[in-house]
Amino acid sequence: MSNKKLKLKLELLPIYVFIGYIIITQYLILSNYTKPVINVLLALAYYIVTFRTIEHLNYKKISRISRIFINASIIILMVEAIYRWLHPVDLVENISRGAYIYRYKISSIMYQDSNFVGIYIVVLFFYCIYLRKYFEEKYRIHLIILFVLCLLTLSKASIVTIILFWIIFGMDISKINKIVLLILLGGTAGIWFLKMIIQDDSLMARYALFYYTGKYFKSASIFNQIIGVGFGNAKYYMNIGAHSIFIVFLVEAGIIGLVALLFLWVHIIKKSKGQALIVLLPFSLNALALSGHSITFLYCVLAIICILSKDSQKYFVMCHEDKKHYKKIVIKGHSWVKN
């Protein structure tokens, strides 16, 4: 980057405006100098730095960087899983409530608990799916390892998200078969959810979260509804942590903050020609249950996808075999089809 002029790019304007809004409201108006604010700003900064660093690189270099990023992440995640399972936390008093498995969730060396690790794995998993779908990269072993690591997080939301969107984006089967699988999965998940919501404290807490959010908005001032209460402060106003990324921004950054976040995501989806949905949809579902303020990995991946999507079909070269035996060229990840 030192050899390039850092000009203001129009396509990055929405994220600059979003960062400006957060700085003005959080630091100047709300006087909120907490670590969560820094984490949010850092995550957005990752998008800008990643975008500006790789925007002039060719696909071969970006592919090599991506593989290093994914491999390094998997190594770190394996270390995290091994440590967490070898150092369970004593929760004897909660075993009667079925909380025994939580002793293997809250000794993470990466985040507060393994649910945050799960959402990191989900983003990596579907970035691999993206590279396979659009660039025919070989990531089968990586996907298997990431799925096993996701199972080891014991994060129900992450596991369900991977299975659901693997059917949608990853399986090379007909639409009818996908619909049948999704119906079966939805029915099974619905029965399991109704059973677990009564027994599982974490699911009860998710239900309570929406209740307390509605209760907060009924009593909150117009100012707090519009501007927010400051990142990391929801628990002081709602008597419960915000957890869900949409409630986090709604309560802590206000209605304007949530709208700005959604506008930024729509902008990224549009600029990536819809390709960012492969990562953003799974992340959004997972983040409905839980998401931290520090999601640098998400914005790093979204920036790469935006760069790769600018002219994705230029990365595919026509096959030099006898063209009389083929009827379709390679475009956006689809193979030649024999007559």
Residue, then its C-alpha position, 0 to 999 in steps of 0.5 A: m500500500s505504501n506505493k499507491k495513493l490512498k484516494l477516496k474510492l466511491e465504492l467505499l463511501p458507505i463504509y466511510v460514512f458508517i465509521g463516521y456515524i459510529i465515531i460521532t455518536q459513540y465518542l462525541i455524543l454518547s461519550n462511550y470509550t469502551k472496547p466494544v466500540i473499538n472492536v466495531l471500528l476495527a472490524l469495519a477498518y479490516y474491510i477497507v484495508t483488505f480491499r485496498t491491499i488486494e484490489h490490484l492483485n490478480y486471482k492467482k495471488i488472491s487465491r494463494i493469500s486466501r489459502i494461507f488465511i484458511n489454513a492458518s485459521i484451521i490450525i488456530l481453531m484446532v489448537e483452540a478445540i484441543y485446549r478447550w476440551l482438555h480444560p473443561v470448567d467446573l459447572v457441577e451446580n448446573i448439571s441438573r439443568g442439562a448444562y453439563i456440556y457447557r463446561y466444554k464451551i467456556s474455556s476458549i482461548m479465542y473468545q468468551d465461549s465457543n459460540f463465537v468460535g462457531i460463527y468464525i468457523v461458519v464464515l470460513f466454511f462458506y468462504c471455502i464454498y464460495l471459492r469452490k463454487y465460483f473458482e473450482e478451488k479444491y477445499r473438500i478436506h478443509l470443509i470436512i475439518l471445519f465441520v468437525l471443528c464446528l461440532l466440537t464447539l457445541s454451538k447449536a446455532s452454528i451447526v444448524t447453520i452449516i447443515l442448512f446452507w450446505i444443502i442450499f449452496g454446497m450440494d450439487i443436487s436438483k432443486i426438488n431434492k434440496i426442497v425435500l431435504l430442507i423440509l425434512l431438516g426444518g421439521t426435525a429442527g422444529i421438533w427438536f427446538l420445541k423440546m429443547i426450548i423448555q429444557d435448555d437455558s440458552l434457548m430460553a435466554r434467546y426468547a427472553l432477549f426479544y421480550y426484554t428488547g421490546k420492553y426496553f423500547k417501550s420505556a426508552s427515550i426517543f434519543n436512545q431509540i434513534i442514536g442508541v445507548g453505546f456499544g457494550n451498554a445494552k446489558y445495563y438498560m435491558n438487564i441482559g446482553a444483546h447477543s444477536i447482532f441485529i439487536v446489538f446495533l438496534v439498541e447500542a447504535g440505535i435505529i440509524g445504526l441498524v439501518a446503516l449496517l443493513f445498507l452497508w450489507v446491501h451495498i456489499i451484496k450489490k457490488s459483489k453481484g450477489q456473490a457475498l450472499i454465500v457468506l452473509l446469509p449463513f452469518s446472518l442466521n447464525a448472528l440472530a442467536l449470537s454475534g460479538h462486536s469483533i467480526t474482523f474475519l467477516y469483513c475481511v472475507l466480504a472485501i475479498i469477495c467484492i474484489l473477486s466478483k468484479d469480473s469473475q468469469k475472466y478467471f476461467v479459461m476456455c478448455h482447449e479440447d475439441k469444442k464440437h463435443y461441448k455446448k457451454i463455456v465455463i462461466k462463474g464456476h459452471s463446467w463445460v457440459k458435454n453434448 
